[in-house]
Structures are given as C-alpha cells and as structure tokens.
Amino acid sequence: MDTNTKYLGLDLKSPIIVGSCGLTADVDKMVEMEKAGAGAVILKSVFEEQIIYDIKRNTHVVAPTDNYGDSYEYIAAHVADDSLSRHFQMIRDAKSRLSIPVIGSINCFSYENWLTYAIKFQEAGCDALELNMAILPYETSLSADDVDRTFSQIINTLRKSISIPISIKVGTYFTDMAKQMQQLSWMGIQGVTMFNKSVQVDIDIEKECLQNASYLSNPEEIYNTLRWVAILSKKMRCDISASTGVYSADDVVKMLLAGATSVQVVSTLYKNGIQTIAELNKGLQAWMEKKGYNSLSQFRGKLAVQPNDKASVAMRTQFMKYFAEIV
Ligand SMILES: Cc1cc2nc3c(=O)[nH]c(=O)nc-3n(C[C@H](O)[C@H](O)[C@H](O)COP(=O)(O)O)c2cc1C
C-alpha cells in the first residue's frame, strides 16, 4: 500500500506529520516519531517574545538605558544570536539524525524579525518553513484590511528572500475565510496549515484571575477543520495541511477525502504517546486495502467541493438532510 505523498514539494512516506509542539523540540523524540512512521516533523516554534525574554534575562534591563549606553544594542544582538544558535544546533542535530523532512516554525511580532529569523532558519538547514501567523484580531482598532496587509507584507518579503518552501499556519478568525485562504494560496506559498489552536483563556473564580484552559484539543474539534478543508482544497493553489482534532486513522482518511495533502497530529501524541503515529499509518493502510486503493491520489479530494461548485449549496444540502430530511 503506497502512502507516499508530496507536501510543500517535499517527498513524504506518509501524510501524517507531527505538528509544531513541545515534543518537536527534542531530537530523541523526533527520532522516535520517524521510527513510528511520521512523514515529517514541524519543529517547536521560535517565538520572538522568547528571544526578547532571553535578552531581558541576560541583560537585566527592559530597554536600552544609560547604564548600558551604546553597548545595549550589541549585548541584545549577542544574546539573541546565542539564544537562536541553541535552536539552530537542534535543527542541525535533527537533520543529521532524521531522514524525513524537518520543517522549521517561527512566530514573530515585528516585521523585520520575520525576515531575519526566516533567513537564519533556511541557513540552519530546514527543509521548509511554517510561518505561525495565526493572528488574533484582539484590538478594536484592527480592521480586516490591516490583517490582510500583514499577511501580504510578510509573505511577499519572505517569498523574495528565501528559497525553501513556505507554508502559513492560520487561525480561524477571518471575516472572509474562503476568500482569504484562496488569496493566500495565490501568493506563491506552497501550503496553508488549517488551523492553529490558540491557547484558550479561562477564569479562576477563587483567585479572580485569568488562567489558561487546557491547551490540548478534543476529537470533536476535527469538524471545523474538516469543513474548511472540504470547502477549500479544490479552490486553492497550494497544499492544505489539516490540523486540530485529528486523533484516529478514520480522521486521517476523512481529511484526505476532503482534500488535505497532509494531516498534522499533536494532542493525540501527548495523550496517547508517539506510537499513535504507527497506529494511524496502519489504520490508513487497512482502510485503503479494504477499499481497493493503492495510492493516496486515488481518493484524495474525492469528497471536496468541486472547483466550480458553490460551497454554500453543498453545505446547505447537508443542513437540509439533517433538519428537514428532504434530500
Ligand atoms: C503543548 C503544545 C505546544 C504547541 N506549540 C506550538 C508551537 O510552538 N507552534 C505552533 O505553531 N503550534 C503549537 N501548538 C499547536 C499545535 O501545533 C496544533 O496546531 C494544535 O495543538 C492542534 O492540533 P491537535 O488537535 O492535533 O493538538 C502547540 C500545541 C500544544 C498542545
């Protein structure tokens, strides 16, 4: 049974990828993931805040002060380089011990650092780069146009400056999801990861303070991703990697039928262990055998909304089946 696929132009033995998380900051664990049959790994993101935190911790200052004078810039740059270089050593180790593609991941807030970090990740040997751009439009001053501009500026700059494939990891907060995703796919990127799951905010009513809710997903969360993959996979000009709520081999099959090129798993590995990847691969192969499929291309996208079909009609038909039983 052939589960080979191409994702971002890279050859993968399996469409099952380990998404960016704490487990992909550890080379030994990534070796285990490869042995269990992962098609690729996406490294834990480097967050710009993390580098800034290292700078503050090492210089004990929040911003340039008289005490440091001109040397602040020098110290900050040195600490940032040192902090990043530990990450780049991890990339080099991963590249030397793994034969599957190693995809870097960055999340910045300043425009210049998207570019600086992307170039450094390419130099460190990543096979591709996932830009963790799940923008949460918190500010009342931020318009949908501002969000569009942020995406365009960063993608256009990076596209001109780096040669490795780029994918964009997005969240679900778009006023015009379908249009935005299609336009992003026209910008010369190789893939879109749909969707990031951002940390949920909860409230502790005893202490009366904000706290984080569980950061792991639940299997029911697959349906939102599945819906959008099915709607968009044939309308976009790049790969879709499906993320959030993928737990079982059946989930992998569903995402492929909806048109995903690859499927990312994270929470199930935390809850059920890295060996889950082997079970997912086995389940995918068993399903293909039962159905008489020899390769993924024979069924990928079979249940996607077709390029010229209206998604609203396809989705409304489902709605009518459920509520009115008229179809
Ligand atoms: C512990 C943990 C750490 C994560 N760290 C990152 C990260 O650094 N960068 C990123 O893009 N996503 C990160 N994520 C989000 C995952 O990549 C993924 O999008 C999300 O967990 C949904 O997939 P799942 O349902 O398979 O868990 C993290 C998730 C978890 C649970």
The ligand as a Tripos MOL2 file, in Angstrom:
@<TRIPOS>MOLECULE
LIG
   31    33     1     0     0
SMALL
NO_CHARGES

@<TRIPOS>ATOM
      1 C1          1.9230   21.6360   24.0910 C.3       1 LIG1
      2 C2          1.6480   22.2890   22.7650 C.ar      1 LIG1
      3 C3          2.5900   23.1670   22.2410 C.ar      1 LIG1
      4 C4          2.3400   23.7790   21.0000 C.ar      1 LIG1
      5 N1          3.2930   24.6270   20.4890 N.ar      1 LIG1
      6 C5          3.1000   25.1460   19.2540 C.ar      1 LIG1
      7 C6          4.1040   25.9430   18.6490 C.ar      1 LIG1
      8 O1          5.1700   26.2020   19.2130 O.2       1 LIG1
      9 N2          3.8460   26.4420   17.4120 N.ar      1 LIG1
     10 C7          2.6910   26.1860   16.7330 C.ar      1 LIG1
     11 O2          2.5340   26.6410   15.5880 O.2       1 LIG1
     12 N3          1.7220   25.4350   17.2930 N.ar      1 LIG1
     13 C8          1.8990   24.9090   18.5110 C.ar      1 LIG1
     14 N4          0.9280   24.1280   19.0600 N.ar      1 LIG1
     15 C9         -0.3260   23.9140   18.3150 C.3       1 LIG1
     16 C10        -0.2690   22.5750   17.5350 C.3       1 LIG1
     17 O3          0.7300   22.5990   16.5410 O.3       1 LIG1
     18 C11        -1.6120   22.2560   16.8570 C.3       1 LIG1
     19 O4         -1.9030   23.2450   15.8860 O.3       1 LIG1
     20 C12        -2.7740   22.2110   17.8530 C.3       1 LIG1
     21 O5         -2.3990   21.5080   19.0270 O.3       1 LIG1
     22 C13        -3.9810   21.4980   17.2330 C.3       1 LIG1
     23 O6         -3.6680   20.2010   16.8140 O.3       1 LIG1
     24 P1         -4.0950   18.9080   17.6840 P.3       1 LIG1
     25 O7         -5.5650   18.8880   17.7400 O.co2     1 LIG1
     26 O8         -3.5190   17.7300   16.9320 O.co2     1 LIG1
     27 O9         -3.4890   19.0730   19.0260 O.co2     1 LIG1
     28 C14         1.1460   23.5100   20.2950 C.ar      1 LIG1
     29 C15         0.2150   22.6260   20.8470 C.ar      1 LIG1
     30 C16         0.4470   22.0230   22.0590 C.ar      1 LIG1
     31 C17        -0.5820   21.0720   22.6180 C.3       1 LIG1
@<TRIPOS>BOND
     1     1     2 1
     2     2     3 ar
     3     2    30 ar
     4     3     4 ar
     5     4     5 ar
     6     4    28 ar
     7     5     6 ar
     8     6     7 ar
     9     6    13 1
    10     7     8 2
    11     7     9 ar
    12     9    10 ar
    13    10    11 2
    14    10    12 ar
    15    12    13 ar
    16    13    14 ar
    17    14    15 1
    18    14    28 ar
    19    15    16 1
    20    16    17 1
    21    16    18 1
    22    18    19 1
    23    18    20 1
    24    20    21 1
    25    20    22 1
    26    22    23 1
    27    23    24 1
    28    24    25 2
    29    24    26 1
    30    24    27 1
    31    28    29 ar
    32    29    30 ar
    33    30    31 1
@<TRIPOS>SUBSTRUCTURE
     1 LIG1         1 GROUP 0 **** ****
